[in-house]
Amino acid sequence: MAGTAAIRTGDLEALGRLLAANPDFANVQIEGRKGGYRTPLHVVADWPGYFPNGPAVTRLLLAHGADPNGGTEGFGRQETPLHWAASSDDVDVAEALIDGGADIGAMGGSIAGGTPLDNGVGYGCWRVARLLVQRGARVDKLWHAAALGMLGRTEELLRDTTPEEINNAFWQACAGGQRRAAELLLAHGADLNWAPDYAKGTSLDQARGIDTGRAALVSWLEERSARR
């Protein structure tokens, strides 16, 4: 589809012509290669993120009436474009969406049907997770606070919690590389070797993988023949 190609390649001129000729395109439901439907804003926010001119494409679509809170169809949930930006850690597109009216508290995410912050923290997309907190997202779950290293908030949320929630928060703290939060949770009885049923590996496995974002950048540079 020409519109999808223009979005993914960041061709602002082609996208502008398409929107001028067909204003409804800003909110059309586009069929994906693997099924389901999404809006043009979902396309620019889709994994792996960081498409050329992504923030400018987002702003252009919004300027032509794209709904920043439009949902998907055929996925069994109603994720917004901000959910998808959170899942790809594209912080610039996420910021453009928030500036354009995206609801930071929208439900329907692929992580437990939750908010964009659930997606950001759950997928280890720390840039967008921190942006969401900066822009007012509520940190009301222990695992959110622990993964983001928010010690004061972690202590507050520890006052009314279960052993399983403590174990999960400890695991998430290790995933986020948050040693002090992990120490705090271990002191409150966290199981050092607990592993969740939604992922593989222990807290140690997660701690070893905290540089995934850096690894993605290294791969991108190496693909372009960057030298050490």
N, C-alpha and C positions, 0 to 999 in steps of 0.2 A: 504494500500500500504506500502510495506516494507520501502521504502525511506522516506515516510512521518513519519512513526513511528520512524525511526532512528533520524530524525531531531527533532521531538517533545520530544523525550526522551534524546537527547543529546548523542546518542551512536556514538561517533566519529569513533570507529573501524569499525562498521557495515557500516556507511556512507562512510568511506574511501574505503572499499572493493567494495561497490556499484559503486562508482565513477571510480575506477580503471577498473572495468569490463564493465562499461557503461558510458563513458565520457559525452555522450549527456544528461545524467540525470541532470547535473548542470543547464540546461536551459529548461528542459521539462515543459510542461504545465500540471499541476495536477488538476484533477477535485475535487472541494470542495463538502462537504456533502450537502450544500444547493444550489448547482449549481455554475456555473462560473468556471474559470480556473485561476490558479496562479502558479508562479514558486517556486522552492524550497526556494529561498530567501524570498519570500512572506510568506511561511509557517513558517519560523523561526521568522519572524517579526510580525506574526499575533497576534490579540487580544486573550488572555489578556496579552501576552508578557511574558518575563522572563522565557522562557523555559530553562531546564537544558543545560548548556554549550552553550547557545545561541550565544555569541560572537565568540567562537571557531568554532561552526558550520558555522557561517557566513563566517569567514575567510577561512575555509576549502572549502566551495563552491566557493568562489571567486578565491581561488588558482587553482581550477579546471575549471576556465573559466566562472563562472556564471556572467551574465550581471547584474551589480548593478542597471541598469536603465530599466530592462525588465518590460513590462507591464502585466496587467491582461487581461483576455478575458471573455466576458459574463456579465460584471458588468455595461456596459454602459459608462465606463470611463476607463482610462489607468493609474491607480495608480501604482507607483513604490514601491519596497520594503521599501524605506525610508518613503513614505507616511504611510505605514502600521506601521512601527516602531514608527512614530510620533503619530499615533492614539492609540498605546498601551503604550506609554511613556517608551518604553524599550530603555533607553539612551545608554546602552552598545552596543546593536545591531546597533542602529543608528550610533554610532561613528565608529563601524567597517565598516558599509556600506559607510559612508563618506570617510573613509580612503581608501576604495576600489574603489572609483571613483563615488559614487552616486551623482547625480545632485541635489543640495539643492534647486535649483530653478525650478525643474520639475513641469509641470502643470498636471492637471487631478485628483486632490484630491476629496474626497467625500464632502469636505467643499467648495462649490461654484466652483468646478472644479479647485481649486487653488493649491498652493505649499504645501510641507510638513509643512511649518510654519503655513499655514492656518489650516491644520489638528491639529497640535500641540496646537495652541492657541484655536481653535474652540472647541476641546474636553477637554480643561483644562489639557493637558499633558505638564506641565511646564518644566520638566527636559529636554525633547527633544527640546521643543521650545527654551529654553535658549541655549542649545548646538548649535542649528542651527544658532542662532544669533552670537554666539561666532565664529562659523566657516564661517561666512560671509553672511548669509541670509539677504536680504534687508528688513528693517522694513519701508515699505512705505505706510502702512495703519494705520489710526488713532486707530482703535480698537486693532491692534497688540501692538502698543506702549503703549496704556493705560493698557492693560491686563498684560503687562510685567513690568509696573511701570517705563517706560523710560520717565521721565518727560520732559527732554529737547527735545526729539524727538516728544513727544505729543504736546508740545507748537509749534513746527515748523509745524506740520501737521494740527494744528488748524487754520492756517492762510487762508486756502482755503478749507472749508468744509460746510456741510449742517446740519440743525438741527437734521435730522434723524441719520446722521453719529455721531454726538455728543452724542445722546441718546444711540446709539449702543455701542459706546466707553465707555460711563459711565457704562452701564450694564456689559460690558466685564471687566472693571476695578474692579468692585465689585466681579465678578466671580474669578478674580485673586487675590483678597485680597489687592488691591492696593489703599489704602486710599487717599494718596496725589494726585494720578492721578484722583481719583473720585472727590476730592475737586476741583481740577482745572477745570474739565469738568462741574461740577455743577455751578461753577462761570461763565461758558460760556453758561449757559442756558439749561443744561441737565434736562430732565424730571425725577424727582426722582422716579416715579412709572411706567415709560415706560417698556413695555415688548415686546420682538421681536416675530414675527410670526413663527420663526423657533425653538422656545423653550418655555417651560412653566416657569412661575414665573417672579417676578420682580427682581430688583437689590438686594433687601433685601433677597429674597430667594436664590439668587446666593451667596451672602456674607455668608450666613449660611452654605453653602455647600462647602466651600473652603478646607476643610480637607478631601476630598474624597481620595486623595492619601494616607494619613495617615490611613484612615479607611480601605483601602484595605490591608495595611500592618498589621494592627491589626487583621483583619479577617484571614489573612494567618497564623499569629502566633497562634491565637486561634484554628484554624483547627489542629494545631500540638500540642495542649494541653499546650501551654505556659500559665504560671500563672501570675497573677497580683502581 
